[in-house]
């Protein structure tokens, strides 16, 4: 087994022998000492504890983790209590190690099928279809340099980039009423967490102007333009406007909303002054990695953008805008292909699906597969107001709905809870997509939850998930 809990001894190197004869030493001058070669530091990587993707992300004490590594190296049938690994439920976990990169891949396949296994493997082997546990408060993928368990590596880990994506953010109507003179009061408890990511994005549900007639009656949403500065303070680097409420007060208000965001230098995707702008991606460069975002709207109400009209980047599909439109799907996938050719990671944020259900539409799955085939690495959806299941298509991760992040829908429990996702990239690789459950309080403020409440929300996510995210 190549793994160990401390770096391997450094290797040394020496220069090739010279082909020239050295000058003769002077009898009165002592020979110069031979210089000692500078040791080359050995490359290391985190040695991670990987579990099934539906298990809780938990922190294992460092001494416990080190003991597991030592014991598993000499015991092929090691089992420990899940409680010792800060995992809910009873029973015992089977601790298994891999002696090679090939063995690590096989072991992780077993982990994806069996939630009773803990795999001790090099970090290079894991991806977003398994969950990694933190050790001693350090995340092996987010903070590899300070994570306490190491093993040898062919090369050092790539640059780490972090992203956070949240669901529907509606800061008007009763949310605005309870916020008083602080238009982002509802975001303040999560602002530090959101801002800690290098890129934070969410769906801004509604307009920043009510300069027009409400097109959806009491379900027309507008918020104070001052929220734009507040969104940036809360960590938002990007908003998707591909939704059925950005046009709630007509064309003039929609164009004013776009202008407010441009003036504040807050990028947006999924809507625009015309179809060209609505289709236009936003690209960020972080740590040398280029990450591109696109947004699509399949719900309606907001007009579809055309060459002459402001609106959303429309992709018609059930349940609201008819059968899946193959011509529009080809247009969207063509845009994804173009974006994929010039960036390292592609994120698509679709607004789709049926409200108040955990079950994705068949058309969502079909469109998501087409996005993935075209080059999308992450498809992170919204609109249903409830969480919906996860799946994969090839190497792409698909999250059908995050639920409401801020909304005044207090008529149901499921509309007052959801998940945000925290994403870790190593270079151009998506290494982790981790769900963070929260509940909205009586003032519509999202607050992260743990324990039984977190497990209940996540059970709703996994109930309609597929592949590695299906609970065994």
N, C-alpha and C positions, 0 to 999 in steps of 0.2 A: 504493500500500500504506500502511495506517494505522500499521503497527508501527514501533517505534523502540526504541533501547536506552537512551534517557533520557527523562524526562518532557517532554511538550510544553510550550511556553512558557505561563505562566499568562495567563489572560484577565483583563480588567479590566471593571469595571462602574461606572456612575455613576447618581446619583439622578435622577429625572425633574425637568424644570425647574419652578420654583415659579411659581404664578400670581399671587403678591403682588409689588408693587414694593419693591425694597430701600430701606431708609432712606438719606437723603442723607448722604454722608460729611462729617464735620466738617472744616473747612479746616485745623485744627491737628492732626488725627488721620490718620495714614497708613492707607490701606485695608488690611484684613486679608487675608493671603494666602489664595488658594483652596485648601481642603484637598485633598490627593491621595487619590483613591479607593484603598481597600485592595484589592490584587489577590485574586481568588478562585483558590485553588489548583486546577489542572486535575486531574480524576480520572484515575487510571491503574489498570492491572491487569497481572498478570504476562503476559509473552509466553512461551508454553510450547513445549517440544519434545515432541510427542505421537507415540507409536508404537503398534503393534498390541498388544492387551491381553495377548498371550502372551509378549511380549518382557520381558527382565529390567529391573527397576527399577534404574537405574544413575546414577552421578553423573558429569556432564560438566564438565570444567574451565571456568571462567568465560570465559577468553580464547578457548577453542575455540568455545563457544556464541556469543559476540559475533561472532566471525569468520564463523560460519555465517550469522548474521542479515545481516551486511553483504554477504557474497558472494551469498546467495540473492536479495537484492533486485535484483541486476543479472545473475544467471545463471539462466535458466529450466531449465537442464539440469545442475544442480549435483549431484555425487555424491561421497561421501566414504567412507572405510573404516569399517565398523561398529566396528572395534577403536578408532578415534579417539573413539567415543562410549561406550567401555567396554562394548560389547556382545559376547557370545560369538559364535563362528563367523566365517567369512571373508566375502568379498564386499563389496559396496559398497551404501550406503544412498542412496536418491534423496531429496534435500532439496527440499521444496516449501513455498511460502508462499501465503497467502490475502490478497487485496486488499480483501475486504469480509466482513461477517458471513455473508452468503449463501455466498460462496466458501469460507469456513472450514467451514461445514456440509458442503458437497460434498466438500471435501478430507478431512474426517474420515471420511466414508463410504468414501472410497478407502482410508484407513488401516485401517478395520475389515475390509476385504477383502484387504489386501495387506500382509504383514509386512516389505516392503522399503522402505517409505516413512517418512520423518520429516516430520511436518507442523509448521510454525512458525505458531502460531495464538494468538489471544487466549485467556486462561484461561476467559473466559465461555462459550466455545464447547464446551469439553470436558465429558465426563461419565465415568461409571465403565466405559464400554465401550471405552475406550482407556487406555493407560498413559502417564503423564507422567514425564519424566526430571528428576532433580534437577540443579541447576546450581550449582557452587561450594559444594556441601554444603547448599543451601537447596531446600526443596520448594516449588514454586510455589503449591500448593493449601493446604498446611499453614501456610506461613510467607510469605504474599504480600507483607507489608510489607518483608521483608529479602531477598527473591528479587532477583537482580541484573538481570534483563531486564524491561523495562516497555514498555507501549504504551498509547495513549489508551483511555479507557473512558467510557461514558455516565454511569456512577456507580461509586463505589468498591465493592470486593468486600464481600459480606455477611460477617457474623460467622462465624468458623471454629469448628466443633465436631469433635472427634476421638473415635472409638470403636475399641475392640479387642474382637473376639470369638474365643474359643478353643473347641476341641472338648471331648471327654470328659475330665473330671478325676476320677480315682479315687485317693484318698489312703489307702486301706485295704490289707489283705492284705500282699503283699510290699513294696509301696511304703512302708507304715508300718514294716515291719521294718528296711528299710535307712535310714529317716529317723532312727531312734533317738529321742533326746529332743527333736528338732526336728521337729514334725509337718508343717512346710511346707518342709523342706530341699530337696525336689525343685523347688519354685517359685522359690527365691531367685535363681538365675542370670537368670531372665526377669522378676523382680519390678519392676525399675526401668523396663523397657520397657512392661510391662503398666500400671503405675501412671501412666505419662506420658500416657495417654489420659484424656480427661475422663469417659468411661464405659467400663468393662471388664466383660465378661460371659462366662460359660462354663457348660457343663453339669456339674453336680455329680453324679457317678455313685456312688450308694450312700447309706447312712444315716449319721447321727451318733449312733446308738444300736444296741446289740446286745441290747436288753432284750426278747428273744423268741427263738423258734426260727428258725434259718436256713431260708428257704423255697427257696433254690436251691443247697443243699449248699455245695460249695467255691467256687461262683460267687456266694456271698452277700457283699456288700461293706459294711463299716462302718468308719468312721474316728473318731478321737478328736474330741470336740466342740471341743477347742482349735484345730482347724484353722480354725474360723470367724474367729477374730481374725487368724490367719495369712493367710487369703484376703483380708481387708480390707487388711492390710499389703502384700500382693502386688498390690493395685490393684483387686480385684474389687468392683464396685458392685452386682452382681446375679448370681444363679445361677438357672439353669433346673433344676427338679426333674422335668420331664416326661420320665421315663425308666423303664426296666424294672428298676431296682435300688433306687430310693428306698423300696420296700416290702419289702426283703429280709429283714427281721426282724419282719414283721407290723405290725398296726395300732398297737399301743402304741409301738413304736420309731419308726414313721412320724410319729406325733403328737409324740413327743419331739423328733424331728429338726426339725419345723416350729417347735416352741417354742424350740429353741436358736437358730434363725435369727432369729426375731422378737425374742428377748431381746437378740441381738447387733445388732439393727437392720440386718441384711443382707437386702435384699429378695429375694423369689423369685417365680417364675412357673411355671405348668404343673402344680402339685400343690397340694393344700390339705386342710383338715379336712373339706371337703365340696365338691360340684361348683361351687358359687358361688365359693368361694375359688380353686379350681383354674383357673377360667376368668378370674379377675380379672387385669387387666393391671397392670404397673408403669410409671409415667410419671416421667421425669426432665425437668427444665428446665435447659438449659445455654445461656448466652448468649442468652436469650430464645427459644430453640428448644425445643419440646416433643417428646420422643422416647418412644414407647410400645413396650413389649415384651409379647409373649404367648408361651406355650409349649404344645406339643401332643405327645402320646405315642401312637405307633402300634404299639408292640412288644408290650406285655402284661407278664406276670409281676406287676408292680405292679398292684393292683386299679384299675379305673376308679373315679373319685370319683362318689358319688351324693349325694342330699340328706342321707343319714344316715351315709355312710362316707367316710373319708379315702382319697385316691388321686390319680390323675393326670387331666389333661384329655385324655380318650381320643378319638382319631380312628382307628377301626378301618380297616385297609387291609392288603394283602399286604406281606410274606410271612407275617406271624405272627398277625395278628388278623382274618383273613378278607377278603372283598371290601371295597372302599372303601365305607364306610357313608355314604350320601347324606344321611341325617338328621343325623348328627354333623358332616359337612362343612358343611351349611347352618348348624348352630349355630356352628361355628368362624368361618365367613366372616361370619356376622352380627356376631359379637364384633369381628372385624377392621374391619368397616364402622363400627361404633359408635366404636371407638377412633380410626379414621382421621378421623372427623368432629370430634374434639376435640384432636388432636395434629398436628404437622407431619410427622413421620416415624414409620412403623410398622415394627418389626422382629419377625418371627416365627421362633421357634427350635423346629423340629420334630425329634422323635426317630423315625426311620423307616428303611426300607430293609433290604437284605440284607447280612449280615456278609461281610467278606473278599472284596469285589469293588469295582471302580471304577465299575461300571455301575449307575446309578439304576434303580429299578423304574419301570415305566410309570405306576403309581399315584402315585409321588412327583411326577412331572412334571404329572400331572393335578391333584393337590392343590395344588402350587405355583402353577399357573396360576390356580386358584380363589382362592388367597390374594392373588395379585397383583391380580386383577380386583376383589377386595373392598377393596383399598387398601393392601396390604403393599408397602413400598418395598424391603425386604430380607428374604429367606428364607434363613436360615443353619442348615443341618441337621447332624445327627450320628447316631451309633449304629453305622454299618457298620465302624468301626475302621480303615478305609482311607479315603484321600481319594477323592472322587468329583467328577464334572464340574460345570461352571458353565453357566448359560444366562440368558437374559432372557425376560421376558414383559411386553410393553409397556415401560414405563420401569423395571420392577422387576428387581433382580439376584437370582438364585437360586444358592446354593452348596449342593450336595446333601449333601456331607459334608466336614468338616474333618479327620477322623481323630482318633486319640488324642492328647490333649495330655499327660496323665500317666496311665500305665497300666503294669501289670506283664506285658504280653503279649509276652514276649521270645522266643516260639516262631516268629515270622515277622519278616522285615525290614519289611514294609508296615505292621505294627501298631506299629512302633517309630519311626514318622515321621509327619509331617503338616504342616498349615499352620495358622497363625492368620491372621485378616484384620484389616487396619488400614483404617479407614473415615474418610473426610473429608466433612463436610457444609459447605456454604456456605448458611447459613440453612436452608431446607427442601429444598435440593437435595443429592442424593447425588452428590458430585463424583468420588470415588475409592473403590474397594474393592481393596486391594492384598494379595496373598498373601505371607506370610512363612514360608518352609519351615524346618523344624527336624527334628532327630533326637533320639531318647531314648538316653541312654548306659546303661551296664550297671547303674546305680543308678536308672534310670527318670527321669532329669533331662532335660527338653527343652532343647536348645541350638540356637540359630539357626545355619543353615549357609548358605554361599554357594558360588559356582562350580559345578563339575560336580555335586556332591551336590544342590544346590538345583535345578539344571536337571533332574536325574533325577526328583525328587519332583514338580516342576511338570509335567513331561511326562506323568506319571500323571494329574494333574488334567485337563490339556487333552485327553488321549486320549479322554475321554467327554464333552467339553464341546460346546456347540452355539452357533450364532450368532456373535457377535463374539469368543467365547472358543475357537472352533474354530481349531486351527492351520491356516493355509493350506497 
